[in-house]
Every structure is written in C-alpha cells, then in structure tokens.
Amino acid sequence: MIKNRIEYYDNLRVLAIFGIIAIHVFQLWHHGEQVNGIYIYMFSEIVRYAVPIFLMLSGALLLNRDIELGYFLKHKLTRIAYPFIFYLIISFVLSLFTDKGFSFNIFSQYWYFWMIFGVYLSVPIINKFIQHASIKEIEYFIVVFLFASVFYQFILFYNFDNYFNLNFFAAPIGFLVLGYYLSIKDFKMDSRKLMILMGAVFLISTYMKMLSTGAIMPKSFALDYEATQSLVLDSWVDVSIFVILQAGSLFVLFKHLNFTRFRKAVVSISNLSYGMYLINSLLMFYISPFFFSLPRNGVEICLTIILMSVFVFVMSWLIVGVLSKISGIGNYCA
C-alpha cells in the first residue's frame, strides 16, 4: 500500500512540474493571440492545478507525522533554500556574460519559494492539529476552506466591503489539509465509477476556469482571486473553488490510476522537480527568442506552446540531472 502511495505521489509530482512549466510558457503568449476566434491563453487554465497539487502533496507527505521541531525546520528549510540560492547565483553569473539583465526582485520572481518557506514554518503547528483531530474535525476545516473560497468570490464579484476574515483558511494551508485528507480518504465507491466522476469534475471545473479568463465571455463569478486581483490574499496561489475542485479531482483520480510505466524516469523527474522549477524560467529566458521567431498564426502558436513546454521540461530535467551528479554541488541543485 505504501509503495503504491509513493508511486502515485511521484506521478502527480511529474504532472505538477510539467503544469508549472506549461504555465510559464503560456505567459509568453498572453497578449490576445487567438485561434479560431478563441484566446489561446485561456488554455493555460488546463494546467492551473500545478501549484495546488504540489501543496496537496506536501500535506499528504508531511502531516500526521512525528516531527522533531529543530530537525524538521533545519532539514526542510535548508532543503529549499540551498537550491534557491544556487540558481540565483547562476542567474547572476550568466547575466554578467550575456545581455540578459538580472532581476533583483527575488520576492516576486520566485514567489513559490517564499510561499513554501512560510508553509513549512506552519507545518509543525498544523501537524499537531491533524495528529489530534478526528476525521470530522478535519472535514470541518475543509468545509470552512471551501466556504471561504466561495465567500470571497462573492465578495469580489459584487464588490462588497468585507470585514469577515477567513484568510487563515483561504490560504495555502487549506490545500495542505485537503491533500492529507484525500490521501487517507476511502471513498465508498467502485474505483471505475469514482475515476469517471473525478474526470468529469476535472473537466467541468477546468471549463469554468477557462470561462473565468474572459476569453469566451466577460469575467464573471468564476473569477479567481489572486494577489493581482484582490487584497484578500498576499499570494499568487489560486484558491478559487474551481481550482480546488480541479486539483482535488486530479489528486483522487491519480490515486486510483495504476500507472507504472517509465518508472525510473518518473522517479528521477519527481526527485528533481524542485530544481526544475527553479531553472525552467531561466532556461526560457534564453531560448524564447528562438521560439518567438517561429511562424505566428493561431494554430502554429498552439503547436509552439506545446513544443516549447515539452522542450523546456526535458531540458530542465536533463540539466538538473547532470548538475545533481557533480560532486560538491549535487546536493544544492535539486
């Protein structure tokens, strides 16, 4: 059982890191490019599950564990801080020898690092709640998480002043608790029927997110609330109800998928995924002029996005894999 659980965690991590890279590629084409009258950027909503899935995996792997505070903080914080510093140094050195400038705004450029750093600081506290909570109490937390998501979307849609503070729940921590809960939840349903249901939930929630971009119809109740759109959250994490359903359904779907092919590659990508996150934007920074030079009609842009996403994914994996095997720096790059 534990082996199967680790396998689907690895599969989800591969899916999530590809999603993050694809989102970054889509962001290069968010200026109104169209294919058959439909805005191409709206298709980026298909992979918006990526960051929530990473958070849910953290919850599944870290919660309900015996945590020694000092060891946990030292191990987890250095585990993400050293690669972060390593790739910052690489970025700075490359900027000295090329015409590409170095961004000193490290707080926005690598927002995920700062978010997960804060999440790790909270894990020992949330873990105590999980260890002593009943299933009903955990479900209560998730219900409030879902309510907060819908509530704040109403607030944004109707532009109401709001003093009802549910920020503690409508935050990355909500995905941690949801991930842990779904990892242990035994749904009393036939696996095949459950997979069909989760697939339908994923497709419907993704479609609603695509509507929310304004690409098909004006922005409406499906609006995400993120740092750029509201002061509710000081994070780029999307906690709209539709991304919760999107990521949650995918999490359950993969839990019941029996996918064991390419196991060696999956494990490798899973282990190197954090380094791939840190290096993919840097890689895109240097190769994007080539992809921009390709033909630019709507269908060709769609194909270019797919090609570039796969190329950056594979190259990020190979580069981080090579760096991880170099004596002296291997522990600092993945």
C-alpha positions as CSV (number, residue, x, y, z in Angstrom):
1,M,0.0,0.0,0.0
2,I,2.8,2.4,0.9
3,K,4.6,1.6,-2.3
4,N,1.5,2.3,-4.4
5,R,1.0,5.6,-2.5
6,I,4.6,6.7,-3.2
7,E,4.2,5.8,-6.8
8,Y,1.1,8.0,-7.3
9,Y,2.8,10.8,-5.4
10,D,5.7,10.6,-7.9
11,N,3.2,10.6,-10.9
12,L,1.4,13.6,-9.5
13,R,4.7,15.5,-8.9
14,V,5.7,14.9,-12.6
15,L,2.3,16.1,-13.7
16,A,2.6,19.2,-11.5
17,I,6.1,20.2,-12.6
18,F,5.0,19.9,-16.2
19,G,2.0,22.0,-15.4
20,I,4.1,24.8,-13.9
21,I,6.5,24.8,-16.9
22,A,3.5,24.9,-19.3
23,I,2.0,27.9,-17.3
24,H,5.3,29.8,-17.7
25,V,5.3,29.1,-21.4
26,F,1.7,30.2,-21.8
27,Q,2.6,33.5,-20.1
28,L,4.8,34.4,-23.1
29,W,1.6,34.4,-25.2
30,H,-1.0,36.3,-23.1
31,H,-1.4,39.4,-25.3
32,G,-4.6,38.4,-27.1
33,E,-3.4,35.8,-29.6
34,Q,-6.3,33.8,-30.9
35,V,-7.0,30.5,-32.7
36,N,-10.4,30.3,-34.5
37,G,-11.6,33.3,-32.5
38,I,-10.7,31.9,-29.1
39,Y,-7.9,33.4,-27.0
40,I,-5.0,31.0,-26.7
41,Y,-4.1,32.0,-23.2
42,M,-7.4,30.6,-21.8
43,F,-6.0,27.1,-22.4
44,S,-3.4,27.7,-19.6
45,E,-6.3,27.1,-17.2
46,I,-6.0,23.4,-18.1
47,V,-2.7,23.2,-16.1
48,R,-3.6,25.6,-13.2
49,Y,-3.8,22.6,-10.9
50,A,0.1,22.6,-10.7
51,V,0.8,24.6,-7.6
52,P,-2.2,23.3,-5.6
53,I,-1.1,19.7,-6.4
54,F,2.4,20.5,-5.0
55,L,0.8,21.9,-1.8
56,M,-1.5,18.9,-1.5
57,L,1.4,16.5,-1.9
58,S,3.2,18.4,0.9
59,G,0.2,17.9,3.1
60,A,-0.1,14.1,2.3
61,L,3.6,13.6,3.0
62,L,4.3,15.8,6.0
63,L,1.1,15.8,8.1
64,N,0.3,13.3,10.8
65,R,4.0,12.5,11.3
66,D,6.1,12.6,14.4
67,I,8.0,15.9,13.9
68,E,11.0,17.0,15.9
69,L,10.8,20.8,15.6
70,G,14.5,21.6,15.3
71,Y,15.4,18.8,12.9
72,F,12.3,19.5,10.7
73,L,12.9,23.2,10.3
74,K,16.6,22.7,9.6
75,H,16.1,19.9,7.2
76,K,13.1,21.3,5.3
77,L,14.2,25.0,5.1
78,T,17.7,24.2,4.0
79,R,16.3,21.7,1.5
80,I,14.6,24.5,-0.3
81,A,16.9,27.4,0.5
82,Y,20.2,26.0,-0.8
83,P,18.9,25.2,-4.4
84,F,17.2,28.7,-4.4
85,I,20.5,30.4,-3.6
86,F,22.4,28.1,-6.0
87,Y,20.2,29.1,-9.0
88,L,20.2,32.8,-8.0
89,I,24.0,32.7,-8.2
90,I,23.8,31.0,-11.6
91,S,21.3,33.6,-12.8
92,F,23.6,36.5,-11.6
93,V,26.7,35.0,-13.2
94,L,25.0,34.4,-16.5
95,S,23.8,38.0,-16.5
96,L,27.4,39.2,-16.3
97,F,28.4,37.4,-19.5
98,T,25.2,38.0,-21.6
99,D,22.9,40.9,-22.5
100,K,20.2,39.5,-20.2
101,G,19.7,41.5,-17.1
102,F,19.5,40.1,-13.6
103,S,16.3,40.7,-11.6
104,F,17.0,41.7,-8.0
105,N,13.3,41.4,-7.2
106,I,13.7,37.9,-5.9
107,F,10.5,38.1,-3.9
108,S,8.2,38.2,-6.9
109,Q,10.3,36.2,-9.4
110,Y,10.5,33.2,-7.2
111,W,7.2,33.6,-5.3
112,Y,6.7,29.9,-4.8
113,F,9.9,29.6,-2.8
114,W,8.7,32.3,-0.3
115,M,5.2,30.7,-0.1
116,I,6.5,27.2,0.5
117,F,9.0,28.6,3.0
118,G,6.1,30.1,5.0
119,V,4.1,26.9,4.6
120,Y,7.0,24.8,6.1
121,L,7.1,27.2,9.1
122,S,3.4,26.4,9.7
123,V,3.6,22.6,9.2
124,P,4.7,21.7,12.8
125,I,1.6,23.6,14.1
126,I,-0.9,22.2,11.6
127,N,0.6,18.8,12.1
128,K,-0.4,18.9,15.8
129,F,-3.9,19.7,14.8
130,I,-4.0,16.8,12.4
131,Q,-2.5,14.3,14.9
132,H,-5.1,15.0,17.5
133,A,-8.1,15.8,15.2
134,S,-10.9,13.4,14.4
135,I,-11.9,12.9,10.7
136,K,-15.0,15.0,11.4
137,E,-12.7,17.9,12.7
138,I,-10.5,17.6,9.6
139,E,-13.6,17.7,7.4
140,Y,-14.8,20.8,9.3
141,F,-11.5,22.5,8.4
142,I,-12.0,21.6,4.7
143,V,-15.7,22.7,4.8
144,V,-14.6,26.2,6.1
145,F,-11.8,26.2,3.4
146,L,-14.4,25.6,0.7
147,F,-16.8,28.1,2.2
148,A,-14.1,30.8,2.4
149,S,-13.3,30.2,-1.3
150,V,-16.9,30.7,-2.4
151,F,-17.5,33.6,0.1
152,Y,-14.5,35.6,-1.2
153,Q,-15.6,35.0,-4.8
154,F,-19.0,36.5,-4.0
155,I,-17.3,39.5,-2.3
156,L,-15.1,40.1,-5.4
157,F,-18.0,39.6,-7.8
158,Y,-20.3,42.1,-6.1
159,N,-17.5,44.4,-5.0
160,F,-18.6,44.4,-1.3
161,D,-16.6,45.7,1.6
162,N,-15.7,42.8,3.8
163,Y,-14.5,42.5,7.4
164,F,-15.2,38.8,7.8
165,N,-11.6,37.4,8.0
166,L,-11.2,33.8,6.8
167,N,-7.7,34.3,5.4
168,F,-6.3,31.5,7.6
169,F,-8.5,29.0,5.7
170,A,-8.4,30.6,2.3
171,A,-4.7,30.1,2.0
172,P,-2.1,27.5,1.0
173,I,-2.6,25.7,4.3
174,G,-6.1,24.7,3.1
175,F,-4.5,22.7,0.3
176,L,-2.2,21.0,2.7
177,V,-5.1,19.8,4.8
178,L,-7.1,18.8,1.7
179,G,-4.2,16.8,0.4
180,Y,-3.7,14.9,3.6
181,Y,-7.4,14.2,3.8
182,L,-7.8,12.9,0.3
183,S,-4.7,10.8,0.7
184,I,-6.3,8.8,3.6
185,K,-9.9,9.1,2.5
186,D,-11.5,5.8,1.5
187,F,-14.4,6.6,-0.9
188,K,-17.2,4.1,-0.7
189,M,-17.5,3.8,-4.4
190,D,-16.4,1.5,-7.2
191,S,-12.9,2.6,-8.4
192,R,-14.0,2.8,-12.0
193,K,-17.1,4.9,-11.2
194,L,-15.0,7.2,-8.9
195,M,-12.4,7.8,-11.7
196,I,-15.2,8.7,-14.1
197,L,-16.7,11.1,-11.6
198,M,-13.3,12.7,-10.8
199,G,-12.6,13.0,-14.5
200,A,-16.0,14.8,-15.0
201,V,-15.3,17.1,-12.1
202,F,-11.9,18.0,-13.5
203,L,-13.3,18.7,-17.0
204,I,-16.2,20.8,-15.6
205,S,-14.0,22.8,-13.2
206,T,-11.4,23.4,-15.8
207,Y,-14.0,24.6,-18.3
208,M,-15.3,27.0,-15.6
209,K,-11.8,28.3,-15.1
210,M,-11.4,28.8,-18.8
211,L,-14.6,30.9,-18.8
212,S,-13.1,33.0,-16.0
213,T,-10.3,34.3,-18.1
214,G,-12.8,36.3,-20.1
215,A,-11.7,34.5,-23.2
216,I,-15.1,33.2,-24.0
217,M,-17.4,35.5,-22.0
218,P,-16.7,38.5,-19.8
219,K,-15.2,37.7,-16.4
220,S,-17.9,36.7,-14.0
221,F,-18.5,34.8,-10.8
222,A,-15.8,32.3,-11.8
223,L,-13.2,35.0,-11.2
224,D,-10.1,33.7,-9.4
225,Y,-8.9,35.8,-6.5
226,E,-5.2,36.2,-6.5
227,A,-2.7,38.8,-5.3
228,T,-3.0,40.8,-8.5
229,Q,-6.8,41.0,-8.3
230,S,-7.6,41.4,-4.6
231,L,-6.1,42.3,-1.2
232,V,-7.7,39.2,0.2
233,L,-4.6,37.1,-0.4
234,D,-1.0,38.1,-0.4
235,S,0.0,35.2,-2.7
236,W,-0.2,34.0,-6.3
237,V,-1.9,30.8,-5.1
238,D,-5.3,30.5,-6.7
239,V,-7.8,29.4,-4.1
240,S,-10.9,29.7,-6.2
241,I,-13.5,27.0,-5.7
242,F,-12.9,25.8,-9.3
243,V,-9.1,25.2,-8.9
244,I,-9.8,23.4,-5.6
245,L,-12.2,21.1,-7.5
246,Q,-9.7,20.8,-10.4
247,A,-6.7,19.9,-8.3
248,G,-8.7,17.8,-5.8
249,S,-10.3,15.7,-8.5
250,L,-7.0,15.1,-10.2
251,F,-5.4,14.1,-6.9
252,V,-8.1,11.4,-6.3
253,L,-8.1,10.3,-10.0
254,F,-4.3,9.6,-9.8
255,K,-4.8,7.8,-6.5
256,H,-6.8,5.2,-8.4
257,L,-4.8,5.1,-11.6
258,N,-2.5,2.1,-12.0
259,F,0.3,3.7,-14.0
260,T,3.7,2.1,-13.5
261,R,5.3,2.6,-16.9
262,F,8.6,4.6,-17.3
263,R,9.0,4.2,-13.5
264,K,12.7,5.1,-13.5
265,A,12.2,8.3,-15.4
266,V,9.1,9.2,-13.3
267,V,11.1,8.8,-10.0
268,S,14.0,10.8,-11.4
269,I,11.8,13.7,-12.5
270,S,9.9,13.6,-9.2
271,N,13.2,13.9,-7.2
272,L,14.5,16.7,-9.4
273,S,11.2,18.6,-9.7
274,Y,12.2,21.4,-7.3
275,G,15.4,22.1,-9.2
276,M,13.4,22.0,-12.5
277,Y,11.0,24.6,-11.1
278,L,14.0,26.9,-10.2
279,I,15.7,26.6,-13.5
280,N,12.9,26.5,-16.1
281,S,12.3,30.2,-16.1
282,L,16.0,30.9,-16.5
283,L,16.1,28.4,-19.4
284,M,13.1,30.0,-21.1
285,F,14.7,33.4,-20.7
286,Y,17.5,32.4,-23.1
287,I,15.6,30.2,-25.6
288,S,12.4,32.1,-26.0
289,P,13.7,34.3,-28.9
290,F,14.1,31.2,-31.0
291,F,10.5,30.1,-30.4
292,F,9.3,33.6,-31.0
293,S,10.9,33.5,-34.4
294,L,8.6,30.6,-35.5
295,P,5.5,31.2,-37.6
296,R,2.8,33.1,-35.6
297,N,-0.7,32.2,-36.8
298,G,-3.1,30.8,-34.2
299,V,-2.6,27.1,-34.8
300,E,1.2,27.5,-35.1
301,I,1.3,29.3,-31.7
302,C,-0.6,26.5,-30.1
303,L,1.9,24.0,-31.5
304,T,4.8,26.2,-30.5
305,I,3.5,26.3,-26.9
306,I,3.2,22.5,-26.8
307,L,6.7,22.1,-28.3
308,M,8.3,24.7,-26.0
309,S,6.7,23.2,-22.9
310,V,8.0,19.7,-23.7
311,F,11.4,21.1,-24.7
312,V,11.8,23.1,-21.5
313,F,10.5,20.2,-19.4
314,V,13.0,17.8,-20.9
315,M,16.0,20.2,-20.9
316,S,15.3,21.3,-17.3
317,W,15.2,17.6,-16.3
318,L,18.5,16.8,-18.1
319,I,20.3,19.9,-16.8
320,V,19.3,19.5,-13.2
321,G,20.0,15.7,-13.5
322,V,23.6,16.4,-14.7
323,L,24.2,19.1,-12.1
324,S,22.9,16.8,-9.3
325,K,25.6,14.3,-10.2
326,I,28.5,16.8,-9.9
327,S,30.5,16.3,-6.7
328,G,30.3,19.2,-4.4
329,I,27.2,20.9,-5.8
330,G,24.9,18.0,-6.4
331,N,23.1,18.4,-3.0
332,Y,22.4,22.1,-3.8
333,C,20.7,22.0,-7.1
334,A,17.7,19.7,-6.8
